[in-house]
Amino acid sequence: SFLVEPSSIKSTSILSTTTTGTFSFLLKKTLSSTSTHNRKNTMTNPNKRKKNKPWGYGKGKRNKNKVSSNDEDRSDRKKHNTRRPENDSREEQKPHEGSFAHPAMQKMFDVQLNPPSLATSTKPADEGKKSDASEDNKEKEVTTQEEPTTSKEDQKVDDAAIDSGKPTGADNTNDANAKEADAEQNQNTKRNLKRKVALLLAFVGTEYGGFQMNINQRTLQAQIELALYQANMLSESNFGFPHKYSWSNSARTDKGVHACAQVCSVKLEIPHEMVESMDLVREAINTHLPSDIRCLDIVRAPRAFCARTSRDRVRYQYMVPSFLLYDRKEVRQLFEKHKCHKNGRDSNDPLSEEEVDVLRPILAKYRATPDQLSKLRDTLDMFKGTQSYHNFTRRLARDDPSRQRYIIAFNAQDPVVMEDGTEWIPTQVTGQAFLLNQIRKMISLAVDVTRGATEKETLTEALSDDREMRLSIAPAQGLFLDMSIFHGYNNSKKGDPLDWEDSTSDAPAIQRWKDFKQHVVMPHVVKEEANDGNFIKYLFLQEYIYGQGNYKLDGEQAKTASEANEPEK
């Protein structure tokens, strides 16, 4: 292609009109291709791209001595973006009030933060300088008191070495010490590598005030965080700040609730020698955990993994003692026979230890009939699907969208006789998510329907959107988190699968989960009932103090709250 000046085209008389039109066409085409080529270059090369500048920018010369408001804003932004100086007097961010990094929690629960692996790194800088200075002074004192005597031959050798430029004996030792110090420093810098992992945790929640951190309470999350810090997998700057290490848990358990498969996502600083083996990391964490909390498995996860949002369903198990299905007439006769039906009972502690000890061996002999098991299974089946559960939690309006919950399965397994001779019925409920106290209230209502304390219509009305009802709550000791399920995450294949659901598998993590469930959690539920008698007290409250008046419907002339709490004669 070639370019022709338009002036030359006009001034040439030899060219005809057709020739002029042809040259004009070629000129336009050449200019358009050139501008397109330049535009492509600016698109591919970001350095050549023109920035969008405000209107009026660049008009007139700028006075360098004049300071505009924009310059002041830029200087302020520059100050804020710079690093905070060491002598900055601004108040630093305090750790979570429910974490053991907070001094108040350490004092309240007598927690000592002296991890051996962090003993050298947690020393203040001034103390380190003082110790170094004191050591130097000691060395100087030793050298002044006892000066080493060197022979003439050694002195000649050192002089010759100095003349030749070779290091002397003292220089060799200093170089060796320096190399060792450099090697140790490099090892410390390479030791911890940040990795996002998924922790499979199991615990007995009797001694804890729930899972999530809470002020003035010993919680499971705070205890686990302390173990990670003592295992040198959380830095001192991140200890007490869960958001800094991306903490998230798949489920929240109430006070006294246990778990066999709580999954937590966290960003750990894994030592360099443990990166290739997650079993070493798991064992290191378990050494700093109490005996009622265990880490069953650790799986590498991508950076975007979140245990709360990636879990698509969860399964809980509730252990129901068979004597809760006792016939109402027979259980009243039993209480009256042992004079356990007197007035003036405290609803918080209705039976004494002597009365519980008398009733326990009698109730332990009870066995559920096939008809009762069938009725219980039919009642639990009524909870399936998406329904309103505003009556099964606290402080939730019946028009709140979060009242809708989807129950996938709710079934009762075959009864199991434990070591103390008591028969228990394991029930399992699977759903996407549950409200506070929802499962315990579902169990309480289903048991009352099965034993004839109320009708199935009461359950139907409790699940309706336009009714409000007071429901009892079953003891927390029988409930535990059985499994966290990640079907969607496993199907996406974004990382290593989190699959612990198959109980028939021979995988080591699944075997550890089964052992903790069968040999720790379930025996603990039985032992706790043998010591406290919570289910016996619950049965007494349901029969005498609450009764049918507990299921109070709005707009009906039922018993008032004070009348419902009065013991029946």
N, C-alpha and C positions, 0 to 999 in steps of 0.2 A: 504494500500500500504506500501511497505517497500523499503529501499535503500540497495544496496550491493556495497561495494567498488570494483572497477574494478581490483585492485591488487589481491584481494582475489579470484576473478574469474580466473585470469590467473594462480595463484599459485596452485589452486586446480586441482589435476590430476584426481580425481574421476569423476568430472563433464564431461560429454560428450560434443561433439560439439553442439549438439541440445540444451542441457541444457544451455550452454554458450550463444547461440544465443537468447534463451528465456529470460535469465536474462538481456542481453543487450537491448532487446526490452522493457522490463519492466523499465529498468533504464532510457532509453530515454523518455518514456512516462511519467514517474514520474517527471523528470526534466522539461519537457515541460509544464505539468500541474501546477507545482510549479511556473514557470516563468509567466504563464498566470494569475495565481491567484495574484501574486505580481503586475503585470501590471494593473489588474482590481482595486486593492486597490489604486494604484497611480492615476488612472483615477477618482475614486470616491472621494478620499481625496486630495484636492489641496495642502495641506501642504507637502505631500510626493512627489509631482510632481517635477521632476528635471527641473531647469531653463536652458534655452539655453544660454550658456556662450561663449564668443568669443574665437577664436582659440588662444591657448597659455596661456589661463588663468590658474593660479595656478601652473605654472611650475617655480620652484625655489622659494626661500624664499623672501618675500617682506621686503624691508627696511622701517621701520616705520618712520624713520626720513626724508626720501626723499619725497618731495611733487611733485606729477605728475600733468600734465596738466588736467587730468580728475578730480583730486581732486579740482583744482581751478574752473573748470566748475561747479562741484557740489556745491562748496561754493557760487558761483555766483547765481546759481539757487536757493539755499536756501535763499540767501538774497532777491531775487526778490519775492519769495513765501511768505516771512514774511510780516507782516502787516506794513503799512507805519507809521512811528512815527509821533507824533503830531507836532513836530518842523521841519518837512520835508519842505524844501524850494522849492520843485518842484511845478510847476504851476498846479493848480487844473483844472479839466474839467469844462468848462463854459456851461451854459444852452443854449438851442436853441435861436438863435437871433430873432426868431419870436414869442417866448414865453414871457408871462408877467412876468416870473421869471427873465428875463434879465433886468438889470437896465435901459438900453436905452429905452426899450419898456414901462417900467413904467413911465419914464419921458415924453415920447412922448405922451402917451394917458392918463396921469394923473391917474394911477392905484395905489391904496393904498392896500398894502398887510397886512391887520390887521384882519385876521380871528379870531373871538372871541373864537372859539373852540381850537385854537392853541396859544392863547395869553400866556399861561403859559409855553408851551414847546418851544416857539421861543425866549425866553429871553436868552441872553448870560450867560455863566456860571459865569463870573466874576461879573456881575450885581447881580446874585442870591446870590453869596457869600457876596457881599457888603451889600445887603439888610439884609441878615441874621445877619451879623456882627453888623449892625446898630441897628437891633432889640435887639440883645443881650446886646449891650451897653445901650440901653434905659431901658432894664429890670434891668441891674445892677444899673443904676442911680436911678431907682424907689426903688429898695431894699435898697440902701444906705440911701436914704432920709427918707423912711418910713419903719422901721423895724416892722414886725408884732409882737404884744405882745401875748404871750401864757400864759395861766393860769398854775398853778402848777399841777392841775389834768390832763390837756392835756399833760403836760410834763411827768408826771408819766406814762400815758398811752403809750406815744411814747417810753419812756425808757423801759417799760415792753415789748412792741412790738419788740424793737431792741434786748433785751435779749432773747426773745423767738424765734427770727428769722423770725417773721411775718413782712410783708411790712407795712410801716407807711402810713399816709394820703398823704404825698407828693409823696411817691413811687407809691401809687395807681393812682394818677392823671398822673404821668409820664408813667406808664404802659398803662393806657387807651389811652393817646395820641400816644404812640408808636404803639398800636394795630390799632388805627384809621389810622395812617400813613401807616402801612403795608397793611391794607385793601384797602386804596386808591391806593397804588402802585400796588397791585395785580389786582385791577380793571382796572387800566390804561394799564397794560400789557395784560390783557385779552380782552380789549375793541375792538381793531382792528384786524380783521381776513382777510387775503388776499384771495380774491375769483375772479375767472375769470368770467366775465359777458358779456352779449350782451346788448347794449343800443339801443333802438329805439328812434331816435331823429327827431324832426321836427323844421324847422326854416324858417324865412324870410331873404333872403340874401341881401337885398337892402343896408344895412349899412355896409357890410363886403366885404373885398377884396378876396373872394373865401373861400373855406373850409380849405384847408391845410395851415399850418403855413408858413408865408412868412415874411421876414424882412421888417420892417417899415410899416407894414399893420396890421390893426385889422382884424383878421381872425376868423372864427367860431371855429376851433380847439383850438386856443389859448383862446378864451372866455370860451369854455367848460372845458378846463384844469384848468383855474382859478376857476371856480365854484366847480370842484371836490376837488381842494386844500382847498378852503374856507369851504367846507363841511366836512373837515377832513378825506377825503377818498384817498388823496395822501399825502405821507410824504414829508417833506421839502427837503429831499435828492433826491427824485424822481421828484419833481416839476421842470419842464423845460427840462426833459430828457424823451421823449416819449418812447424810446426803453426800459427804465427800467421798465415801467409798461405795456409793450406789447401792445401799441396802434396800432390799425388798423381800417380803415374805408372801407365800402363796395363800396363807389363811391366817385368821386371827382367832385365837382361842381365849375363852374366858378364864376367870380365876378357878383353879382347881381342875381344869380340863387337861387331859393328856393327849399325846400325839405319837404316832408311829411313823409318819411320813410328812413332816413339815419341810417344805422346800424353800430355801432362801437363796437369793442371788446377791453376790457381793464381789467387790473387786479387792482381791488379796495381793499382798506383796510376798510372793512365794520365794523362798530361798532358792538360789541358783541350783544347788545340788538336789532339790526336790522337784524340779519342774517336770522331769520325765516320769515321775511316779506319784500319782495322786494318793496312793495308799500311804506313802510316807507323810504327806500333808495331813491326811485324815488322822493318822496315829499321833502326829505332833499336836493336833488340836485336842484330841481326846485326853492327852496327858494333862491338860490344863482345865478340862471340864469336870464338874462334879459327877458323881456316879449316877445321878438321876437324869443326866443329859448325855446323849451319845450322838456322834457324827457317824452315820452309816455309810455314806458314799459321797464322793466329790466328782463332779463331771465338769470338764471345760465347756464354756459357753461363749457365744459371740458377745461383742460389746453392747449390742442393743437388747440383749436378753433381759427381761424383767419377770421375776417369778410371779408377781401379782397379775399382770396382764396376759402373760403367756399361758397360764393355767386356764383350761376351759371347763373343767368340772372337778368336783371334790367328793370324796366318800367319807362319811362319818359312821361310826359304830357306837351303839348304845346297848349296854348290858342290862337287861331287865330281869330281876329275880322273879322266879315263878310265883312266889307267895304274894306278889302284888295282885295276882288274879284270883286270890282267895274269895270264896263265896261270901257275900256281904253279911248274911245272917250268921254264918259260922265264925267269921272274923270278929263280929260284935260280941258273940258269946265268949270268944277267947279273951277279948279285952275285959269284958265284964267279970269273967271268972277270976282274973288276977287283979281286979279292982283298978283297972287302967282307964276308967271312964269318968273319973271324978271331975267336978268343975274346978275352975281356977287354974287351968293349964296355960303355960306360956307357949305361944305359937312358935317361938324361936327354939325352945328346948322343951317339948311337951312331955317327954318320958325321962325318968331317971336311969342311971346306969343299972341299978338293981332290976328295974322293970324290963329293960332291954335284955339283960342276961337271962331273965325268966322266959321271955317270949321267943328269943332267938332259936333255941333247939327245937321248939314246936313248929315254928314257921319254916325252918330249914328242911323239914320232912315233906313239905308240900310239893306235889308234882302237878304240872299243868296237864289238863285233859286234851285229847285231840280236838274236841269241839271248841275249847278255848283258843287253841292255836289257830284253828281255821278262822274263828271270828276275829282274832287279832290281825291275821294276814289280810282279811277282807277290809278291816278298818284302815290299816296302813295303806292299802291300795287306793283308798279314796283321796289321798294326798297327791297322787300323780298328776302331772300336767302343770300348766301355768295358772296360778290362782292367787288370790289376794291374801296376804299374811299380816295385815295390820294388827290383828288381834293376837298374834303370836310373838310380838316383840313389845318394846316400850317406846312411848312417845313418838308414835308414827300415826299420822292422820290417815283416814280411810280413802282420801283422795290423793294421797302422795303416790307419785309414779313408782317409787322404789318399793312399794308394798308387793308388787308382782314378782313372784319367784317361780322358777321352773324346776320341778322335781322329776328326775328321770326315772328313778326306781326307789322303792321303799318296801323292804321285805323282812320277814322274820325267819331266821334259820332254826334248825332243830335244836332243842334244849341240850345243854351241856351240864353235867354234874361235876362240880369242882371238888377240891381236896377236902374241904370242910363239910361236904355232904349237901350243900345248897345247890339247887338247880337254877341255872341262868339261861335266859333266852337271848342270844345275840341278834340284834336288829341292825340293818345297814340301810342308810339312806344316801342316795347319790343325786347331786344337783349341781347347777352352775354356780350358785352362791347362796349363802344363808344369812338371815338377819340375826341380831343379838337375841339369844335365848329361844330362837325359833324351834330348834330340834327338841329341846327339853320340854317345851310346851306341847309340841306335837305328840311326843311320847306320853305325856301326862293325860292328854285328852283321849288318846287311843286306848290307854290302859283303863280309864274310867268307862269308856264305851264297852270294852271287852268284859269287865267285871260287873256290868249292869248298873253302875252309878249314874249314868246318863244314857240318852238315846243317840242313835246315829244322826238324827235331825239336828242335834246340837252341833255336831261337827260340820254339817252342811251350812248351818247358819253362821258358824264362826269363820268360814271361808268366803262368805258373801261380802260384796263391796259395801252394802248399805246397812250392815249390822256391826255393833260394837259389843264386846263381851269380855268379861274378866276370866282369865284362864290360869290354872295352877301351873307350877313349874316343877319338873322332876329334879332330883338331886344331880349335881354336876359330876359326882364321882363315877357315874356309869358311862359318861360320854368321853370318847377320844377320837382324834383325827386318824382315820385309817389309811387313806391314800390320796395323794395329789396327782391329778391326771393331766397330761399335756399332749393330747391327740393332735391338735392343730399344729403345735410346734414340731412334733416328731414328723408329721407329714410334710412340713415345709422343707425339711432336711437342711436347715440353716446351720446346724451344729450336731454334736453328738446327741443321740436320742436320750430322753429322760423317761425310760420305760421300766418301772418297778412294779407294774400292775399284775403281771403273770405270776401267780403264787406257785405254779408248778415248775417254774424255771429253777435251774441249778446255779444261777449266777450268785457270786458271793454277796453282793449287796442285797439281793432279794432274800437270801438265807439269813442275813443279819436282821432284816426287817421282820421276818417271820419269828425269829428267836426273841426279838424284843417284844413283839406283840404277845406271843404265847407264854413267855417265861418271865416277863417283867410287868407289862401293863395289865393284862387280865388277872394274874395273881394279886397284883396290887389293889385292883378294884375289890376283889374278894376279901383281902386282908383288911382293907379300910372299912368295909361294911362290918366285918367281925369286930373291929375295935370301936367304931362309932355308932353303928346301927342307924345310919341315915335313912335307909329305905324303910325300916320299921317305923321310925318317927314320921316319915312321909305318909305311910299307909294310915297311921293314926290320925294325922291332920286331915287327910282326905275324907276319912270316915266320920269324924266327930266335929271338927272345927269348921271346915269349909262346907262339905256336903253339897247338895244340889244348889244351894244359894250361891255357890261360887260362880256358876254360869249365869251371871246376871245380864239380861238383854236390855237394850235401850228401849224405852217406851213401854215396859212391862212392869207390873206391880210385883216385883220380886223382893227378896229380903234386902235390906240395906246393908251397907258394908259393916256397920257395927253389929247388926244381928247375925250376919254371916260368920263373923269372927267369934261369936259367943258359942261355947261348947254346948252340945246337945246332951240332954239328960237321958 
